[in-house]
Amino acid sequence: MLLASVLALLAASCENGPARSGRPPLSDAVKLDQVGYLPARPKLAIVTAAQATGAFSVRRSADDTEALRGTLSPPVSDPDTGETVRIADFSVLREAGSYYIDVGGVGASHEFDVSPTVYSRLFYLAMRAFYGQRCGTAVDLAPTFSGYSHPACHVAGAANPDATMHASSGGSGAVEGSQGWHDAGDYGKYVVNSGITTGELIWTYEAFADRVGAVRLDIPESGNPVPDILDEIRWNLDWMLKMQDRDGGVFAKLTSEGFGGFVMPQVDNGGPRYVIGTGSPPYKSSCATGDFAAVMAAASRVFRPFDPEFSRLTLMAAERAWRWLSQHPNVVFRNCCGIQTGEYGDGNCADERLWAAAELFRTTGEAEYNGYFVANHAASRAALLGGDAPGWPQVGILALVTYYFSGQPSADEAVRSQIRADTVAAAEAIVARTAANPYRVSLRSTDYNWGSNGAAANYGVLLALAHAMQPRAAYLDTAADNLHYLLGRNSFGLSWVTQVGDRPFRNPHHRPSGADTNAEPWPGLLSGGPNRYGGDPVIDSMPATPPARRYRDDQASYASNEIAINWNAPLVFLVASLLPEGGR
């Protein structure tokens, strides 16, 4: 009994105490980016312990020697967390290496690195996470993550083939609906959410091909002549193409009527899977069709050098979708007929149509798309100037930026100048409010909604795009601030990316992570994050808290701890914007 007690004390010391006799105990009151920082960019940590003396030092992990010392900022109250915070600014540290912070009266931080390539592994994991979400094929993350695998799911001949036409679709019979990515913690596939997801991943390649084009993702296609990021994107494009009807319209989703339990995808028990429509003619969704047209037009550009025939196919699909959308501009999708899976309901499809016009113009230069965009773009300026982040219900910001970067000689220069001015004004406002936020994050109190972490990443996307329009260090510094928030510099001191950092969240609402036998969740997945509005029994049963505290690392909290492809995509873009130029 005595020996067991001694062993337990030693184990606790290893987990929470010093790594060696000279290091103070670990304190989660010292919150920082657990991956690390780029040498030339600002480096801040947040301290929330009232007993802090005011002094801190940065020490080398290898031998505990002091790299620099400093003084904490005066305390500031943060209404979004209810905490009083102080800042440790160690931006002058530029020497590459591994470090931790020792805060007087408090303790040590988690370790972090300083390096030009500090986010390379994060990019690999966040992008490779899409491979882990593949539907209709066997998946195996070995050798990097042995044991993270499953046989082919949702294939013909299995219990739940993809798929048959639902009564709401106006059709009948079996269809071949394989491929694509499982959308989130469930096994459904949704065109609207695939739209912004796939679009932002295509943009990642277009904007940063020199950084990400050569990255090997260790997917089945690795080693072929196509960049791995495009091979992964194509897996979802191939499914999206199957959701287009003969008349050009696009069905909203492919799911079962209800959600299945926490089982592996090959034994999904949600019931038969269907292509689901609106329940009345014309059965397809205008928002889904607009997203589809935008993504296929963008895909045509990036695949042209590698697969001209696929490029031609996607452009034809985009043009057919545009023609349908011109005839049916606002057919709104709502769940009907006993369907209970994700709705992705959007009452206004004008922004999706605008994005389709912008991407088609960028790809083709044709006057029809240019004319439509110029005549209709003003309605999307409000979201941009209002300081919003892009999201699946609001893709008008993506449309504006697409048009600006179109490179077409017939583009309206006055419109482009206005978009540039609006984007820069939005970026300046985001920079200012982030600098004023005690945690140095761009989120406003009202942004702590479903998927607030995805919003933080999308603010980073918008700032990186503003930097591409008008280079300014503050834009990328602020984009990095949002990444620091996601990787541990937040009220919970958690890295919100699975298996990244010393203290990542561990219980995502994600069926493979909950159903397999691995001790840790599937890697590279971004949590939805704090949700002030609740929406699940876990969050709704919490006592009243400030908005940034409404989160639980609990598998049952789908309102705050689900994962989703549309949150991982802006994370991928944001990380790519901070990778060293020229790739690895």
C-alpha positions in Angstrom: 0.0 0.0 0.0 2.8 2.4 0.9 4.6 1.5 -2.4 1.4 2.3 -4.4 1.0 5.6 -2.6 4.6 6.6 -3.4 4.2 5.6 -7.1 1.0 7.6 -7.3 2.7 10.7 -5.9 5.6 10.2 -8.4 3.1 10.0 -11.3 1.3 13.1 -10.1 4.6 14.9 -9.9 5.5 14.0 -13.4 2.2 15.1 -14.7 1.7 18.4 -12.9 5.0 19.2 -11.4 8.5 20.2 -12.6 10.1 18.2 -15.3 13.3 18.6 -13.3 14.2 20.0 -9.9 15.0 23.5 -11.3 11.7 24.0 -13.0 8.6 25.4 -11.2 5.3 23.4 -11.3 3.2 23.7 -14.4 0.3 26.2 -14.2 -2.6 26.4 -16.5 -3.0 30.0 -15.5 -0.2 30.8 -18.0 -1.9 30.5 -21.4 0.0 30.6 -24.7 0.3 29.0 -28.1 1.3 25.5 -27.2 2.7 24.9 -30.7 4.8 28.1 -30.8 5.6 31.3 -32.5 7.3 32.6 -35.6 10.6 34.4 -34.9 9.8 37.8 -36.3 6.2 38.1 -35.1 4.8 39.2 -31.8 4.8 36.7 -28.9 2.3 37.1 -26.1 1.2 34.9 -23.2 -1.8 35.5 -20.9 -1.6 35.2 -17.1 -4.8 34.9 -15.1 -3.5 34.1 -11.6 -4.1 36.9 -9.1 -0.9 35.8 -7.1 1.4 36.7 -10.0 4.2 39.0 -8.7 4.7 40.8 -12.0 8.0 39.3 -13.1 8.4 36.5 -15.7 11.2 34.9 -17.5 11.5 32.8 -20.7 13.6 29.8 -20.2 15.1 27.2 -22.5 13.5 23.8 -22.2 16.7 21.9 -22.6 18.6 23.2 -19.6 16.2 25.8 -17.9 18.6 28.6 -18.6 17.1 32.1 -18.9 16.6 33.5 -22.4 15.1 36.8 -21.3 13.1 38.3 -18.5 10.3 40.8 -18.4 7.4 42.4 -16.5 3.7 41.6 -16.8 1.4 44.3 -18.1 -1.1 45.9 -15.6 -4.2 43.8 -14.9 -7.2 44.2 -17.3 -10.7 42.9 -16.8 -12.1 40.8 -19.7 -15.9 40.8 -19.8 -16.0 37.9 -22.3 -14.4 35.5 -19.8 -15.0 37.2 -16.5 -11.2 37.0 -15.8 -8.6 39.5 -14.9 -5.6 39.1 -17.2 -2.1 40.3 -17.6 0.2 40.0 -20.6 3.7 38.6 -20.8 5.2 40.1 -23.9 8.3 38.3 -25.1 8.3 39.4 -28.7 12.0 40.3 -28.7 12.8 36.6 -28.4 13.8 35.5 -32.0 16.2 32.7 -31.4 14.9 29.4 -32.6 14.5 26.8 -29.9 12.1 25.2 -27.4 11.1 27.3 -24.4 8.7 27.7 -21.4 7.7 30.8 -19.4 8.3 31.0 -15.7 5.8 33.5 -14.1 6.8 34.7 -10.6 4.3 33.5 -8.0 2.4 31.3 -10.5 4.6 28.6 -12.2 5.6 27.4 -15.6 3.8 27.4 -18.9 3.5 24.6 -21.3 6.5 24.3 -23.6 6.5 26.0 -27.0 8.8 26.4 -30.0 10.1 29.4 -31.9 10.9 28.5 -35.5 10.2 29.6 -39.1 8.6 26.2 -39.6 6.8 26.0 -36.3 3.4 25.4 -38.0 4.4 22.9 -40.6 3.3 19.8 -38.7 0.0 21.6 -37.8 -0.7 22.2 -41.5 0.0 18.5 -42.2 -2.4 17.4 -39.4 -5.2 19.9 -40.2 -5.2 19.1 -43.9 -4.8 15.4 -43.4 -7.8 15.4 -41.1 -9.9 15.6 -44.3 -8.6 12.2 -45.3 -9.8 10.9 -42.0 -13.3 12.2 -42.9 -13.4 10.4 -46.3 -16.6 8.5 -47.0 -16.9 5.4 -49.2 -13.4 4.0 -48.8 -11.1 2.4 -46.2 -9.1 5.0 -44.2 -5.9 4.4 -42.4 -3.7 7.1 -40.8 -0.8 4.8 -40.3 2.1 4.9 -40.0 1.9 8.4 -38.5 -1.1 7.4 -36.3 -1.3 3.6 -36.2 -4.8 2.3 -35.2 -6.7 5.2 -36.6 -8.5 3.3 -39.4 -11.7 1.9 -40.6 -12.9 -0.3 -43.5 -14.9 1.2 -46.4 -18.1 2.7 -45.3 -21.4 3.5 -47.0 -20.7 1.5 -50.1 -23.0 -0.5 -52.4 -23.9 -3.8 -50.8 -23.4 -2.6 -47.3 -26.3 -2.1 -44.8 -26.5 1.6 -45.7 -25.4 2.3 -49.3 -25.0 5.8 -50.6 -27.9 6.2 -51.5 -31.5 6.2 -52.8 -33.6 9.1 -53.8 -35.8 10.3 -50.9 -39.5 11.1 -51.5 -38.5 14.8 -50.8 -36.3 14.7 -53.9 -39.1 14.1 -56.4 -37.3 11.0 -57.6 -36.9 7.4 -56.8 -34.4 4.5 -57.1 -30.8 4.0 -56.1 -28.1 6.4 -57.0 -24.3 6.2 -56.8 -23.5 8.8 -54.2 -20.1 7.6 -52.9 -17.0 9.6 -52.0 -17.0 13.0 -50.3 -16.2 13.9 -46.6 -18.3 13.2 -43.6 -19.4 16.7 -42.7 -18.8 16.8 -39.0 -19.2 14.6 -36.0 -21.9 12.7 -37.9 -21.8 10.8 -41.2 -23.9 13.0 -43.3 -22.7 14.9 -46.4 -24.0 18.4 -47.1 -23.4 20.5 -50.3 -23.8 23.9 -48.6 -21.2 23.1 -46.0 -19.0 21.4 -48.6 -19.2 24.6 -50.6 -17.3 27.0 -48.4 -15.1 24.2 -47.1 -13.9 23.1 -50.6 -13.8 26.7 -51.8 -11.5 27.8 -49.0 -9.2 24.8 -49.5 -9.0 25.6 -53.3 -8.1 29.1 -52.3 -5.4 27.8 -50.0 -3.7 26.2 -53.0 -4.3 29.1 -55.3 -2.8 31.6 -52.7 0.0 29.5 -51.3 0.9 26.8 -53.9 4.6 27.5 -53.3 4.1 26.7 -49.6 1.6 23.8 -49.7 1.8 22.3 -53.2 4.7 20.0 -52.3 3.5 18.9 -48.9 3.1 15.2 -48.7 -0.1 14.3 -46.8 0.4 10.5 -46.8 -2.9 9.8 -48.5 -3.5 7.0 -51.0 -2.8 9.3 -54.0 0.6 10.6 -52.6 3.3 10.3 -55.2 1.2 10.9 -58.3 1.8 14.1 -60.3 -1.0 16.0 -58.6 -0.3 18.0 -55.4 -1.7 16.1 -52.4 -3.9 19.0 -51.3 -5.7 18.9 -54.7 -6.0 15.1 -54.6 -7.8 15.4 -51.2 -10.0 18.2 -52.5 -10.9 16.1 -55.5 -12.3 13.4 -53.3 -15.0 15.8 -52.2 -15.5 17.4 -55.7 -16.2 13.9 -57.1 -19.1 13.5 -54.6 -20.4 17.0 -55.2 -20.7 16.3 -58.9 -22.9 13.4 -58.1 -25.4 15.7 -56.3 -26.1 17.7 -59.5 -29.4 16.7 -61.2 -29.7 16.5 -65.0 -31.3 20.0 -65.2 -28.3 21.6 -63.5 -29.8 22.1 -60.0 -28.1 20.6 -57.0 -29.6 18.6 -54.2 -28.9 19.8 -50.7 -27.6 16.8 -48.9 -27.1 13.0 -48.7 -27.9 11.7 -45.2 -30.1 9.3 -43.3 -33.4 10.7 -42.0 -31.9 10.9 -38.5 -28.5 10.8 -36.8 -27.0 7.4 -36.0 -25.3 6.5 -32.7 -21.6 6.7 -31.8 -20.4 3.9 -33.9 -17.7 3.6 -36.6 -18.8 4.6 -40.1 -18.8 1.1 -41.6 -21.5 0.1 -39.1 -23.4 3.4 -39.2 -26.8 2.7 -37.7 -28.6 5.8 -38.7 -30.8 4.0 -41.3 -30.9 4.1 -45.1 -29.2 7.0 -46.7 -30.9 9.3 -49.2 -30.4 12.1 -51.6 -32.7 14.7 -49.9 -34.6 17.5 -51.6 -36.9 20.4 -50.7 -40.1 18.3 -50.7 -41.7 20.2 -53.6 -40.7 21.3 -57.2 -38.0 22.0 -58.3 -36.7 20.0 -55.3 -33.1 21.3 -55.6 -31.7 24.1 -53.4 -30.6 27.5 -54.8 -28.0 28.0 -52.0 -26.6 24.5 -52.7 -26.6 25.2 -56.4 -24.8 28.5 -56.0 -22.1 27.1 -53.8 -21.7 24.2 -56.2 -21.3 26.5 -59.2 -18.7 28.6 -57.3 -16.6 25.7 -56.2 -16.7 23.9 -59.6 -15.6 27.1 -61.4 -12.7 27.5 -59.0 -11.8 23.8 -59.3 -11.6 24.2 -63.1 -8.8 26.7 -62.6 -6.6 24.8 -60.2 -7.0 21.4 -62.0 -6.4 22.7 -65.5 -2.6 22.1 -65.4 -3.0 18.6 -64.0 -6.2 17.2 -65.5 -7.6 19.3 -68.4 -10.5 16.9 -68.9 -11.6 17.2 -65.3 -11.1 20.9 -65.5 -13.5 21.0 -68.5 -16.0 18.8 -66.7 -16.1 20.9 -63.6 -16.6 24.1 -65.6 -19.4 22.6 -67.6 -21.1 21.6 -64.3 -20.6 25.1 -63.0 -22.2 26.6 -66.1 -25.2 24.2 -65.9 -25.7 25.1 -62.3 -25.6 28.8 -63.1 -28.3 28.4 -65.8 -30.5 26.6 -63.3 -29.8 29.2 -60.6 -30.8 32.0 -63.1 -34.2 30.4 -63.4 -34.5 29.5 -59.7 -32.7 32.2 -57.7 -34.1 31.6 -54.2 -35.5 28.1 -53.7 -34.8 27.7 -49.9 -34.1 24.4 -48.4 -35.8 23.4 -45.1 -36.0 19.9 -43.6 -39.3 18.3 -44.3 -40.8 14.8 -44.5 -39.4 13.4 -41.3 -35.8 14.6 -41.9 -33.9 15.5 -38.8 -30.3 15.8 -39.9 -28.4 19.1 -40.3 -30.5 21.6 -42.2 -28.0 24.3 -43.1 -31.0 26.4 -43.7 -30.5 29.8 -45.3 -33.3 32.1 -46.3 -31.4 34.2 -48.8 -29.4 32.6 -51.6 -28.4 35.9 -53.2 -24.8 35.7 -51.8 -24.3 32.2 -53.1 -25.4 33.3 -56.5 -23.0 36.3 -56.3 -20.1 34.0 -55.3 -21.0 31.7 -58.3 -20.9 34.7 -60.6 -17.5 35.9 -59.2 -15.9 32.5 -59.5 -17.2 31.9 -63.0 -16.0 35.3 -64.1 -12.6 34.7 -62.6 -12.4 31.4 -64.5 -13.8 32.5 -67.8 -13.8 36.3 -68.1 -17.3 36.1 -69.7 -19.4 39.2 -69.8 -22.6 37.6 -68.3 -20.9 36.8 -65.0 -19.1 40.2 -64.9 -22.3 42.0 -65.5 -24.3 40.1 -62.9 -21.6 40.7 -60.3 -21.2 44.4 -60.9 -25.0 44.9 -60.8 -25.5 42.9 -57.6 -22.3 43.1 -55.5 -23.3 46.1 -53.3 -25.6 44.0 -51.1 -22.7 42.0 -49.8 -20.7 45.1 -48.7 -22.6 45.3 -45.5 -21.3 42.0 -44.1 -17.7 43.0 -45.0 -17.9 46.5 -43.5 -19.8 45.2 -40.5 -16.7 43.3 -39.5 -18.2 39.8 -40.0 -16.2 36.7 -40.8 -17.1 34.6 -43.8 -19.3 31.5 -43.1 -21.5 29.1 -44.8 -24.6 31.3 -44.5 -22.7 34.3 -45.7 -20.4 33.8 -48.7 -20.8 37.3 -50.1 -17.4 38.2 -48.6 -15.9 35.4 -50.6 -17.6 36.7 -53.7 -16.1 40.2 -53.3 -12.6 39.0 -52.7 -12.9 36.6 -55.7 -13.8 39.4 -58.0 -10.9 41.5 -56.7 -8.4 38.8 -57.4 -9.9 37.7 -60.7 -7.1 39.1 -62.8 -9.5 39.5 -65.7 -8.9 42.6 -68.0 -12.6 43.3 -68.3 -13.1 43.6 -64.5 -14.6 46.8 -63.4 -11.8 48.8 -61.8 -14.0 51.1 -59.9 -15.7 48.0 -58.3 -12.3 46.4 -57.6 -11.1 49.6 -55.9 -14.2 49.8 -53.7 -13.7 46.1 -52.7 -10.1 46.8 -51.8 -11.0 49.9 -49.8 -13.8 48.0 -48.0 -11.5 45.0 -47.2 -8.7 47.2 -45.9 -11.2 49.1 -43.7 -12.6 45.8 -42.4 -9.1 44.6 -41.6 -8.2 47.8 -39.8 -11.3 47.5 -37.7 -10.5 43.8 -36.9 -6.9 44.8 -36.0 -8.1 47.5 -33.7 -10.7 45.4 -31.8 -8.2 42.5 -31.5 -5.6 44.8 -30.0 -8.2 46.0 -27.5 -9.3 42.5 -26.6 -7.6 41.3 -23.4 -7.0 37.9 -24.9 -6.0 39.4 -28.3 -8.6 37.5 -30.3 -10.8 39.0 -33.0 -14.0 37.5 -31.7 -16.7 39.8 -30.5 -19.1 38.9 -27.7 -21.7 38.0 -30.2 -19.3 35.8 -32.2 -19.3 33.1 -29.5 -21.9 31.2 -31.4 -22.0 27.7 -32.9 -18.6 27.2 -34.4 -16.9 30.3 -32.8 -13.5 28.7 -33.3 -14.3 28.5 -37.0 -15.1 32.2 -36.9 -11.8 33.0 -35.3 -10.0 31.1 -38.1 -12.1 32.9 -40.7 -11.1 36.3 -39.3 -7.6 35.1 -39.9 -8.5 34.2 -43.5 -9.9 37.7 -44.1 -6.9 39.4 -42.6 -4.5 37.3 -44.8 -6.5 38.3 -47.9 -6.4 41.9 -46.8 -2.6 41.5 -46.5 -2.5 40.2 -50.1 -4.4 43.3 -51.3 -2.4 45.8 -49.2 0.6 44.3 -47.4 0.8 45.3 -43.7 2.5 43.4 -41.0 -0.4 44.1 -38.5 -2.8 42.1 -40.7 -0.7 38.9 -40.5 0.2 39.6 -36.8 -3.5 39.7 -36.0 -4.3 36.7 -38.1 -1.6 34.9 -36.0 -3.3 36.2 -32.9 -6.4 34.2 -33.8 -4.2 31.1 -34.4 -2.6 31.6 -31.0 -6.1 31.7 -29.4 -7.0 28.4 -31.1 -3.8 26.7 -29.9 -4.0 27.5 -26.2 -4.0 31.2 -25.6 -7.6 31.1 -24.5 -9.5 31.1 -21.2 -9.4 27.3 -20.9 -5.7 27.0 -21.8 -6.6 24.3 -24.3 -5.3 23.7 -27.7 -8.5 23.3 -29.7 -6.9 21.0 -32.3 -6.8 17.3 -31.4 -3.4 15.9 -30.7 -1.7 19.3 -31.1 0.1 20.9 -28.2 0.7 19.8 -24.7 -2.9 20.2 -23.5 -5.3 19.5 -26.4 -9.0 19.0 -26.0 -9.7 15.3 -25.9 -13.4 14.6 -26.2 -14.8 15.9 -29.5 -18.3 15.2 -30.6 -17.0 13.0 -33.4 -18.2 9.5 -33.9 -15.0 7.8 -34.9 -13.1 9.4 -31.9 -15.9 8.2 -29.6 -16.4 4.7 -31.1 -12.8 3.5 -31.7 -10.4 2.0 -29.1 -7.8 4.7 -29.3 -7.1 6.6 -26.1 -6.8 9.9 -28.1 -9.2 11.4 -30.7 -8.5 11.4 -34.4 -5.8 14.0 -35.0 -5.9 17.5 -36.6 -9.6 18.3 -35.9 -10.7 21.8 -34.7 -13.3 22.0 -32.0 -16.3 24.3 -32.5 -15.5 26.2 -29.4 -17.5 28.4 -26.9 -21.2 28.9 -27.7 -23.0 31.5 -25.7 -26.4 30.4 -27.1 -26.1 26.8 -26.0 -28.2 24.2 -27.8 -27.3 20.9 -26.2 -28.0 19.5 -22.8 -24.4 19.9 -21.6 -24.2 23.6 -22.3 -27.8 24.3 -21.4 -27.3 22.8 -17.9 -24.3 25.1 -17.2 -24.8 28.0 -14.7 -24.7 31.4 -16.3 -21.2 32.3 -17.5 -19.7 35.0 -19.7 -19.9 34.0 -23.4 -16.3 32.8 -23.9 -16.7 30.4 -21.0 -19.6 28.5 -22.4 -17.7 25.4 -23.5 -17.1 21.9 -22.2 -14.6 19.3 -23.4 -17.4 16.7 -23.5 -18.3 14.4 -26.3 -22.0 15.1 -25.6 -21.6 18.8 -26.2 -22.3 19.0 -29.9 -23.1 22.8 -29.5 -19.5 23.5 -28.3 -17.3 20.5 -29.0 -18.3 19.1 -32.4 -15.8 19.1 -35.2 -16.8 20.2 -38.8 -15.0 20.4 -42.1 -16.0 24.1 -42.5 -14.0 24.9 -39.4 -11.0 22.9 -40.4 -10.8 24.6 -43.9 -10.2 28.1 -42.6 -7.7 26.7 -40.1 -5.8 25.2 -43.0 -5.8 28.5 -44.9 -4.8 30.5 -41.8 -1.9 28.1 -41.1 -0.8 28.2 -44.8 -0.6 32.0 -44.6 2.0 31.7 -41.9 4.1 29.0 -43.4 7.5 29.9 -44.8 7.5 30.9 -48.5 8.7 28.2 -50.8 7.3 25.3 -48.8 9.2 22.9 -46.6 
